């Protein structure tokens, strides 16, 4: 099964799949606060599905260092 690019939910968890080839900045909206992470290519676990309201690309191609939830 192919995973879509961007935010998706699976197994009661929220994930962000970055389909590009460089690190990028992604904003993750959680109840009560928002976070910005530098994510690498591929699938990254963001948290339990009840903890993540939205996640989206905000630019920053090539950001460093990689930061993950």
Residue frames relative to the residue before (quaternion, step in Angstrom):
aa qw qx qy qz dx dy dz
X 1.0000 0.0000 0.0000 0.0000 0.00 0.00 0.00
X 0.3332 -0.7403 0.5512 0.1924 3.57 -0.89 0.93
X 0.3267 -0.7301 0.5686 0.1922 3.56 -1.05 0.81
X 0.4714 -0.6758 0.4887 0.2869 3.56 -0.92 0.91
X 0.5207 -0.5999 0.4975 0.3486 3.56 -1.24 0.38
X 0.7430 0.3779 -0.2948 0.4671 3.56 -1.10 0.72
X 0.7840 -0.3242 0.2525 0.4652 3.53 -1.30 -0.43
X 0.1596 0.7526 -0.6324 0.0906 3.53 -1.07 0.83
X 0.3240 -0.7349 0.5655 0.1874 3.53 -1.27 0.47
X 0.1085 0.7758 -0.6128 0.1041 3.52 -1.06 0.86
X 0.8553 0.0424 -0.0501 0.5140 3.57 -0.99 0.86
X 0.6841 -0.5197 0.2634 0.4388 3.58 0.93 1.03
X 0.6388 0.4898 -0.3262 0.4956 3.58 1.23 0.44
X 0.3601 -0.6851 0.5837 0.2456 3.54 -1.28 0.46
X 0.0791 -0.7912 0.6063 -0.0103 3.55 -0.98 0.95
X 0.1608 -0.7394 0.6379 0.1432 3.55 -1.28 0.45
X 0.1334 -0.7903 0.5960 0.0497 3.55 -0.69 1.12
X 0.1380 -0.7816 0.6059 0.0537 3.55 -0.50 1.23
X 0.2440 -0.8253 0.5007 0.0934 3.55 -0.48 1.25
X 0.5519 0.6225 -0.3942 0.3905 3.60 1.24 -0.08
X 0.5677 -0.6296 0.4329 0.3066 3.55 -1.33 -0.09
X 0.7157 0.3639 -0.2578 0.5375 3.64 1.25 -0.01
X 0.6117 -0.5074 0.4356 0.4227 3.57 -1.27 0.20
X 0.0599 -0.7942 0.6042 0.0267 3.59 -1.17 0.62
X 0.4758 -0.6362 0.5196 0.3145 3.56 -1.29 0.37
X 0.0455 -0.7811 0.6225 -0.0188 3.54 -0.95 0.99
X 0.2725 -0.7364 0.5982 0.1601 3.55 -0.95 0.95
X 0.1209 -0.7794 0.6138 0.0354 3.54 -0.91 1.03
X 0.2065 -0.7821 0.5809 0.0902 3.56 -0.66 1.16
X 0.0093 -0.7767 0.6283 -0.0434 3.52 -0.75 1.16
X 0.6443 -0.5219 0.3638 0.4244 3.61 -1.10 0.54
X 0.8396 0.1891 -0.1568 0.4845 3.56 -0.76 1.07
X 0.8163 0.0384 -0.0128 0.5762 3.63 1.16 -0.28
X 0.2489 -0.7370 0.6082 0.1580 3.54 -1.32 0.37
X 0.1597 -0.7881 0.5913 0.0621 3.56 -1.10 0.71
X 0.1989 -0.7417 0.6245 0.1422 3.55 -1.23 0.55
X 0.0591 -0.8024 0.5936 -0.0191 3.53 -0.78 1.11
X 0.3288 -0.6697 0.6232 0.2345 3.53 -1.27 0.52
X 0.0565 -0.8389 0.5408 -0.0234 3.56 -0.33 1.29
X 0.4301 -0.6901 0.5215 0.2586 3.56 -1.11 0.73
X 0.6622 -0.4536 0.3801 0.4597 3.59 -1.26 0.07
X 0.6907 0.4612 -0.3544 0.4298 3.55 -1.16 0.65
X 0.6847 -0.4946 0.3749 0.3820 3.52 -1.40 -0.12
X 0.0435 -0.7944 0.6058 -0.0121 3.59 -0.85 1.03
X 0.4079 -0.6998 0.5379 0.2337 3.56 -0.90 0.99
X 0.2134 -0.8060 0.5439 0.0952 3.59 -0.82 1.01
X 0.7039 -0.3907 0.2729 0.5266 3.58 1.14 -0.52
X 0.7107 -0.4004 0.3377 0.4697 3.53 -1.34 -0.11
X 0.6076 -0.5919 0.3803 0.3686 3.58 -1.05 0.71
X 0.6526 0.5111 -0.3179 0.4602 3.62 1.12 -0.53
X 0.6697 0.5045 -0.2876 0.4628 3.60 1.27 -0.28
X 0.7331 0.3773 -0.2098 0.5255 3.62 1.22 -0.32
X 0.2222 -0.7904 0.5611 0.1047 3.57 -0.74 1.10
X 0.7838 -0.1156 0.1194 0.5983 3.59 1.05 -0.80
X 0.0143 -0.7689 0.6384 0.0330 3.56 -1.27 0.35
X 0.1230 0.8092 -0.5633 0.1132 3.55 -0.89 0.91
X 0.6069 -0.5731 0.4468 0.3220 3.50 -1.32 0.66
X 0.0548 -0.8086 0.5853 0.0265 3.59 -0.94 0.89
X 0.7067 -0.4379 0.2580 0.4921 3.60 1.21 0.32
X 0.5673 0.6536 -0.4022 0.2987 3.53 -1.08 -0.78
X 0.1366 0.8144 -0.5516 0.1178 3.59 1.02 0.68
X 0.8048 0.2424 -0.2095 0.4997 3.54 -0.89 0.98
X 0.3155 0.7709 -0.5056 0.2247 3.62 1.24 0.22
X 0.0026 -0.7740 0.6324 -0.0322 3.52 -1.24 0.55
X 0.5788 -0.2070 -0.7887 0.0067 1.60 -2.03 1.44
X 0.6236 -0.5065 0.4292 0.4127 3.54 -1.32 0.25
X 0.0320 -0.7679 0.6397 0.0046 3.57 -0.95 0.94
X 0.0618 -0.8010 0.5955 -0.0028 3.55 -0.89 0.93
X 0.5873 -0.5651 0.4388 0.3784 3.56 -1.21 0.49
